[in-house]
């Protein structure tokens, strides 16, 4: 009997994922905060690493430091809101329910 490969699994995903290694900050609905790094993102979700395993079903806001500047002058951040779907030391997956680009203060 044939076994599923990673490629077969990826093809069934609803949204295409893009590798993306960017620093981020997160805040849980309970008020817990932390830092991490994104692993990949799609229009429906984000996978990121942090030092902690986060609680399933928890609401989370994530702020990514976007690598492209607005008008080549103003730093941008991407703010995502959603729910944690799974979490382990290998990574935390969140469903994205809302997103917004915001201008960020210039770096010193």
Backbone bond lengths (Angstrom), bond angles and torsions (degrees), N, CA, C in turn:
res aa  C-N    CA-C-N  psi(-1)  N-CA   C-N-CA  omega(-1)  CA-C   N-CA-C  phi
1 X - - - 1.453 - - 1.536 108.48 -
2 X 1.346 118.24 133.19 1.464 119.70 -178.96 1.527 111.35 -68.86
3 X 1.319 114.76 150.21 1.468 120.07 177.51 1.518 108.95 -106.37
4 X 1.320 114.96 154.05 1.461 119.82 177.64 1.523 109.64 -73.76
5 X 1.302 116.04 136.81 1.459 120.73 174.45 1.522 108.15 -100.91
6 X 1.311 115.51 168.68 1.467 119.27 176.81 1.527 110.77 -59.77
7 X 1.336 117.36 -36.61 1.463 120.78 179.78 1.523 110.65 -63.16
8 X 1.344 117.67 -40.99 1.463 120.55 177.93 1.522 110.69 -61.81
9 X 1.344 116.17 -41.24 1.460 120.78 -179.25 1.524 110.33 -64.61
10 X 1.326 117.39 -44.61 1.463 121.28 -178.49 1.521 111.66 -62.94
11 X 1.316 117.83 -35.70 1.455 120.36 -177.98 1.520 112.52 -66.06
12 X 1.329 118.32 -23.47 1.460 121.39 -179.71 1.520 112.29 -86.18
13 X 1.313 117.79 -7.99 1.461 118.97 178.94 1.516 110.22 -65.37
14 X 1.304 114.87 147.88 1.462 121.27 -177.28 1.527 112.19 -72.74
15 X 1.335 117.02 -34.82 1.455 122.04 -177.21 1.530 110.02 -125.15
16 X 1.311 116.93 143.50 1.462 121.43 177.39 1.517 109.47 -71.37
17 X 1.337 116.65 135.78 1.462 122.31 179.82 1.518 110.48 -99.43
18 X 1.334 114.82 144.59 1.457 121.74 178.98 1.524 108.81 -123.04
19 X 1.330 116.64 130.83 1.470 120.56 175.64 1.518 108.35 -62.34
20 X 1.331 115.32 135.83 1.458 120.10 -175.96 1.518 108.39 -156.64
21 X 1.310 117.40 108.38 1.470 121.74 -179.46 1.524 108.77 -106.24
22 X 1.333 115.96 93.20 1.465 121.69 -179.14 1.526 109.85 -129.51
23 X 1.334 117.36 143.58 1.468 119.22 175.29 1.532 109.76 -66.03
24 X 1.327 115.03 150.11 1.463 119.53 -179.76 1.519 110.87 -148.94
25 X 1.321 114.15 163.69 1.460 123.40 170.63 1.517 106.77 -123.49
26 X 1.342 117.08 147.93 1.462 119.15 176.08 1.514 110.00 -133.96
27 X 1.329 113.70 157.07 1.462 121.66 176.52 1.523 107.25 -140.17
28 X 1.328 115.65 124.01 1.459 121.03 177.67 1.520 109.98 -83.00
29 X 1.322 116.36 159.43 1.455 121.27 176.47 1.518 112.39 -57.48
30 X 1.339 117.16 -27.40 1.465 122.09 179.09 1.532 112.57 -77.58
31 X 1.354 117.13 -7.09 1.458 120.69 179.57 1.515 114.58 101.57
32 X 1.327 117.89 -11.81 1.469 121.66 178.30 1.522 108.91 -65.47
33 X 1.328 116.64 136.05 1.458 121.59 178.98 1.524 110.29 -122.07
34 X 1.312 115.72 161.78 1.453 120.17 177.64 1.508 111.17 -170.35
35 X 1.326 114.67 177.89 1.457 121.42 178.50 1.527 108.46 -123.76
36 X 1.326 115.80 163.80 1.452 120.25 179.13 1.512 110.64 -172.53
37 X 1.336 114.30 -160.24 1.458 121.48 178.71 1.518 108.57 -144.70
38 X 1.323 115.50 137.33 1.459 119.38 178.26 1.526 109.93 -71.03
39 X 1.336 115.32 151.93 1.463 122.42 176.48 1.528 108.80 -110.47
40 X 1.333 115.78 -52.57 1.459 120.11 174.91 1.518 109.36 -154.47
41 X 1.357 114.51 163.49 1.455 119.49 -176.58 1.519 109.00 -147.81
42 X 1.317 115.28 148.73 1.461 122.76 171.35 1.520 106.91 -132.44
43 X 1.325 116.01 -179.60 1.466 117.53 177.58 1.524 111.39 -70.93
44 X 1.329 117.62 -12.59 1.462 120.40 -179.36 1.509 115.67 -108.81
45 X 1.351 117.91 -11.56 1.457 118.17 -176.39 1.514 114.07 -166.45
46 X 1.332 114.41 168.90 1.461 122.94 179.81 1.522 108.30 -134.71
47 X 1.331 115.92 137.41 1.455 122.06 171.86 1.519 106.59 -113.72
48 X 1.346 116.69 126.96 1.460 120.06 -179.25 1.519 110.92 -141.49
49 X 1.331 114.41 160.13 1.470 121.77 176.59 1.519 109.30 -106.15
50 X 1.324 114.59 143.57 1.462 121.37 170.72 1.524 106.65 -147.74
51 X 1.312 116.70 175.68 1.461 120.67 -177.71 1.526 112.47 -77.17
52 X 1.332 117.52 -9.44 1.463 120.82 -173.83 1.523 111.56 -121.82
53 X 1.325 115.97 154.95 1.456 122.68 167.78 1.523 106.10 -88.69
54 X 1.321 117.07 124.63 1.460 121.38 -173.09 1.532 110.75 -99.21
55 X 1.336 117.79 150.42 1.473 121.45 -175.19 1.530 113.55 -69.99
56 X 1.323 115.69 132.46 1.461 121.59 178.97 1.522 110.33 -63.11
57 X 1.328 115.55 143.67 1.455 120.85 178.18 1.511 114.54 81.10
58 X 1.316 117.45 -6.32 1.476 121.86 -178.78 1.529 109.74 -73.62
59 X 1.320 116.49 139.44 1.458 120.73 172.86 1.524 108.37 -72.44
60 X 1.330 116.71 142.59 1.457 121.33 -176.92 1.522 109.94 -143.27
61 X 1.325 115.33 142.48 1.461 122.89 170.24 1.511 106.89 -115.50
62 X 1.333 115.96 131.91 1.455 121.90 -179.56 1.520 108.10 -123.30
63 X 1.323 115.94 137.56 1.454 121.64 176.63 1.524 108.35 -119.70
64 X 1.342 116.01 116.41 1.459 122.52 179.05 1.518 109.87 -100.12
65 X 1.301 116.51 140.14 1.457 121.90 176.04 1.523 107.53 -84.79
66 X 1.326 118.08 101.60 1.450 123.62 -171.52 1.534 110.64 -71.47
67 X 1.350 117.94 139.23 1.472 120.72 -173.94 1.531 114.98 -80.85
68 X 1.335 118.32 -7.27 1.457 121.58 -178.36 1.529 108.66 -111.43
69 X 1.329 115.83 136.92 1.463 120.27 -178.94 1.529 110.62 -92.58
70 X 1.316 115.67 149.46 1.455 122.37 175.60 1.523 107.58 -76.21
71 X 1.302 117.60 128.56 1.473 122.59 -178.81 1.526 112.36 53.86
72 X 1.323 116.52 26.82 1.464 123.41 -179.41 1.534 113.18 58.30
73 X 1.349 117.17 19.98 1.461 120.97 -177.05 1.520 113.91 -134.66
74 X 1.318 116.88 -35.23 1.468 120.25 -170.75 1.517 110.93 -109.26
75 X 1.343 117.03 122.45 1.468 120.39 178.02 1.531 111.01 -62.40
76 X 1.328 114.58 146.83 1.460 120.94 178.88 1.520 110.84 -118.65
77 X 1.310 115.16 151.77 1.460 123.01 170.46 1.512 107.21 -127.64
78 X 1.323 114.84 144.44 1.457 120.59 175.41 1.518 107.34 -106.40
79 X 1.315 116.40 119.73 1.466 121.91 179.32 1.526 108.67 -102.52
80 X 1.330 115.02 124.49 1.459 122.47 -179.61 1.523 109.50 -116.10
81 X 1.313 116.20 142.09 1.467 121.69 173.29 1.514 107.82 -124.83
82 X 1.328 115.56 145.55 1.450 118.97 178.48 1.510 112.10 175.74
83 X 1.346 115.11 -156.15 1.454 121.67 -176.23 1.528 109.71 -128.46
84 X 1.324 115.43 143.95 1.460 121.04 178.28 1.527 108.88 -76.46
85 X 1.337 115.06 124.65 1.464 121.54 -178.77 1.518 112.30 -95.64
86 X 1.333 116.25 -37.32 1.465 121.45 177.25 1.512 108.14 -157.21
87 X 1.340 115.62 155.21 1.453 119.55 -178.29 1.520 110.11 -155.93
88 X 1.325 114.92 134.98 1.457 122.82 173.69 1.523 106.29 -150.92
89 X 1.310 117.12 178.78 1.471 119.06 177.78 1.526 111.44 -67.47
90 X 1.344 117.29 -16.03 1.470 120.87 176.52 1.525 111.85 -78.47
91 X 1.324 117.83 -22.25 1.455 120.40 179.43 1.511 112.63 160.64
92 X 1.316 114.67 162.15 1.460 122.85 177.99 1.521 108.20 -118.60
93 X 1.324 116.76 129.03 1.464 122.22 177.97 1.519 108.65 -105.29
94 X 1.326 115.26 131.21 1.462 120.52 176.77 1.516 109.56 -124.72
95 X 1.320 116.32 145.27 1.463 122.43 170.86 1.522 106.69 -85.82
96 X 1.312 117.58 135.52 1.472 121.85 179.27 1.526 108.82 -92.80
97 X 1.336 116.17 121.44 1.459 119.87 176.42 1.529 111.58 -105.93
98 X 1.336 115.92 -20.97 1.464 120.58 -178.92 1.524 108.38 -152.58
99 X 1.341 116.44 143.92 1.465 120.06 175.53 1.525 109.79 -143.83
100 X 1.331 115.59 154.36 1.460 120.54 -178.64 1.526 108.77 -158.24
101 X 1.340 116.60 131.31 1.458 120.46 170.79 1.511 108.53 -85.31
102 X 1.326 116.20 138.82 1.467 122.46 179.03 1.517 108.58 -133.48
103 X 1.316 116.16 148.26 1.450 118.40 173.16 1.528 108.57 -75.75
104 X 1.311 115.62 147.64 1.459 121.35 -177.64 1.521 108.66 -117.21
105 X 1.329 117.40 155.98 1.465 119.12 175.99 1.518 109.46 -63.60
106 X 1.330 118.79 147.02 1.453 121.18 178.36 1.524 111.82 -61.15
107 X 1.316 115.97 147.21 1.471 120.02 176.58 1.523 109.82 -72.42
108 X 1.360 116.61 145.49 1.472 118.22 179.70 1.508 111.90 -70.24
